[in-house]
Amino acid sequence: MFESILILSLRPIKFRKKIFKMKKDIHPTNYRLVAFKDMSNEEVFITKSCADTKDNIEIDGVEYPLIKMEISSSSHPFYTGKQKLIDTAGRIDKFKSKYAKRAN
């Protein structure tokens, strides 16, 4: 019984050949090097992007468009393995004051 199942599973599968053509005039024209800055730890990394920016930054004598981020892979606890508390809006204090009465 197992031999017949094994033989059936080893049969070649026929694939339909499909040709995909790229669409014209849908790709961005302003794809360039951009500097991304993590505002929580001031780390800057350069990669390609087509996002619009207003700020610029100079790195090693070259000026790049700048995109500022609150959190990135260099500061996120999932990637760093460190639990870091970033409370920019005071949400934790609001929570503690709201539920402090119930804890007592």
C-alpha positions as CSV (number, residue, x, y, z in Angstrom):
1,M,0.0,0.0,0.0
2,F,2.8,2.5,0.9
3,E,4.7,1.6,-2.3
4,S,1.8,2.6,-4.5
5,I,1.4,5.9,-2.7
6,L,5.1,6.6,-3.0
7,I,5.1,5.8,-6.7
8,L,2.1,8.1,-7.3
9,S,3.7,11.0,-5.5
10,L,6.9,10.7,-7.6
11,R,5.1,11.2,-11.0
12,P,6.1,14.4,-12.8
13,I,3.7,17.3,-12.6
14,K,3.0,19.1,-15.8
15,F,3.2,22.9,-15.5
16,R,1.6,25.4,-17.9
17,K,4.2,27.8,-19.3
18,K,3.1,31.3,-18.6
19,I,4.9,34.3,-19.9
20,F,4.7,37.5,-17.7
21,K,5.3,40.8,-19.3
22,M,6.2,43.9,-17.3
23,K,3.8,46.8,-17.5
24,K,5.2,50.0,-18.9
25,D,5.2,53.4,-17.2
26,I,4.1,52.2,-13.8
27,H,7.5,52.1,-12.1
28,P,8.8,55.2,-10.1
29,T,11.3,57.5,-11.8
30,N,12.8,59.0,-8.6
31,Y,14.3,55.8,-7.2
32,R,17.5,57.0,-5.5
33,L,19.7,56.6,-2.4
34,V,18.1,57.9,0.7
35,A,19.3,58.2,4.3
36,F,16.9,56.9,7.0
37,K,17.6,58.2,10.6
38,D,16.2,56.4,13.7
39,M,15.3,59.3,16.0
40,S,15.4,57.1,19.2
41,N,19.1,56.1,18.9
42,E,20.3,58.5,16.2
43,E,21.5,55.7,13.9
44,V,21.6,56.5,10.2
45,F,21.5,54.0,7.3
46,I,21.4,54.5,3.6
47,T,19.2,52.5,1.2
48,K,17.3,53.1,-2.0
49,S,13.8,54.6,-1.9
50,C,11.4,56.7,-3.9
51,A,9.8,58.4,-0.9
52,D,9.5,62.2,-1.0
53,T,11.5,64.1,1.6
54,K,12.0,67.7,2.8
55,D,15.2,67.3,4.8
56,N,18.7,66.5,3.7
57,I,21.7,65.2,5.5
58,E,25.4,65.1,4.6
59,I,27.3,61.8,5.2
60,D,30.9,61.5,4.2
61,G,30.7,64.6,2.0
62,V,27.7,63.4,0.0
63,E,24.3,64.9,0.6
64,Y,21.3,62.5,0.8
65,P,17.6,63.1,1.2
66,L,16.6,62.3,4.9
67,I,13.7,60.3,6.2
68,K,13.2,60.5,10.0
69,M,11.8,57.4,11.8
70,E,10.6,56.9,15.4
71,I,11.7,53.3,15.5
72,S,13.7,50.9,13.2
73,S,15.3,47.5,13.3
74,S,18.3,49.0,15.2
75,S,16.1,50.1,18.1
76,H,13.0,47.7,18.1
77,P,13.1,45.2,20.9
78,F,12.2,42.3,18.6
79,Y,15.5,42.8,16.7
80,T,17.8,44.0,19.5
81,G,16.7,41.5,22.1
82,K,16.5,44.3,24.7
83,Q,13.3,45.6,26.2
84,K,13.4,49.3,25.9
85,L,10.6,51.6,26.9
86,I,9.8,54.4,24.6
87,D,6.9,56.6,25.8
88,T,6.6,59.7,23.7
89,A,3.0,60.6,24.5
90,G,2.9,59.9,28.2
91,R,0.5,56.9,27.7
92,I,2.1,54.8,30.5
93,D,1.7,57.6,33.1
94,K,-2.0,58.0,32.0
95,F,-2.6,54.3,32.4
96,K,-0.9,54.1,35.8
97,S,-2.8,57.1,37.2
98,K,-6.1,55.8,35.8
99,Y,-5.8,52.3,37.2
100,A,-3.8,53.1,40.4
101,K,-7.1,53.4,42.4
102,R,-8.2,49.9,41.4
103,A,-4.9,48.3,42.4
104,N,-5.3,49.4,46.1
